[in-house]
Amino acid sequence: MLKIYHNPRCSKSRQTLQLIESNGVTANVVEYLKQPLSAAELSEILDLLRLEPRELMRTKEKAYKENGLDNPDLGRDELITAMIANPILIERPIVIHNNTAIIGRPPEKVLDIL
């Protein structure tokens, strides 16, 4: 089953979910701002995306600067912990299907894994 880490307030996330549904695919929708991820889940997502934590972070969010997350000395675990504490920092939407993950920006990227 396809899983989307979704923020309903984000237009790109809504557009991505709409594309998934319009292609007849049922999505397991995880509103990650309401259902926080565990460190293990986030680490697995990063591995599937082949990204380091900072590459999945929304660096223009206030919480990024307020928490000093631009410090290059912070390691993977510290950045993952920060994203769990401040899930607004996680880029969205993340779509996982058949052990493949993408970030739905632009939303049409989701078509690559359907």
N, C-alpha and C positions, 0 to 999 in steps of 0.2 A: 504494500500500500504506500502511496505517496504521502509524505509529511511536509507540511509547510509551517515554518516558524513565522508567525504572522502578527502584524500590528495593524488593527483595523483603522487606525487614525492615519496611516501612511498610504498615500495614493498609489505608490508603486506596489505596495503589498496587496492592496485591494485589486489592482489591475492584474497582478500575477495570479491571484486566487481565481479571478474571473476567467482568465485564459485557461487555467487548469480545468475548471468546471465546464467551460464551453467546449472542451475537447472530450467531455464525457468521463473524466477521471474523478473519482471520489478522493478527496483529500482529508487526511487527519490533520485538523487545524490546531496548532498549538499557539495560543496567545501568550508568548513568552514573557510579556510584561506582567501577566497575572499568574502564570505558572512558571516560576523561575527554573532555569536549567541547573543541573548539578555540574560540578567540575568535570566529572567523567563524561557527561553528555556533551558539554561544550568542547572538551578535548577531542572527542570522537568526531564532532562536526568539523572542527578545524582540520583534522587529519583527512576527512573526506574531501574537504575543499582544497586541501594542500596549501593551507595558509598558516601563517604565524598569527598569534592573537592580535597584534597591533594592526595587521592587514584587514581584520574583521571589525575593527573599531571605528565608530563614527567620531573622528577626531575634532569635529567642529562643535560637538555637544559641550555644554557648559561643564558637565561632570568630568569630562576629559581633562580640562585644564585645572579645574578646582581640586582634583585629586592627584595632580602632578604626574599624570600618566604619560606625559611627553618625555619623561626621564628615560634616557636610553639604557640606563643600568637596570631597569626593571626586567625581570625574567618572565618566562612563559607562565609559570604558576601564579606569580603576582598579578599579571595582566588578566588571566582567567578569573582570579578571585575578584578583581575590580569589575569585570564584566558581569559576574554573578551578582555582585552587590549593586550594580548600576546597569540593569539590562537595557536601558535606553541607549547604551553605548554600542550595542550589537547591531551591525548592519543588517538590513532586512530588505526583502524577505529571504529566508534561506529555504530552499526546497531540496528534499532528499527523496530519491526514487531509485529502487533497484541498486542500492549501495553506491549511488552517485549523487553528488551534491552540487548545487549552484546557488549563486546569489541572483535573485530576480531583478537585476538592474542591467539593462532594461528588461521589462517584464517578458518580452519575447524570448529571452534566453531560456525560459522554462520549457519551451518547445523542444529544445535540444535533448531533454531527458524524458520526455513523455513517450 
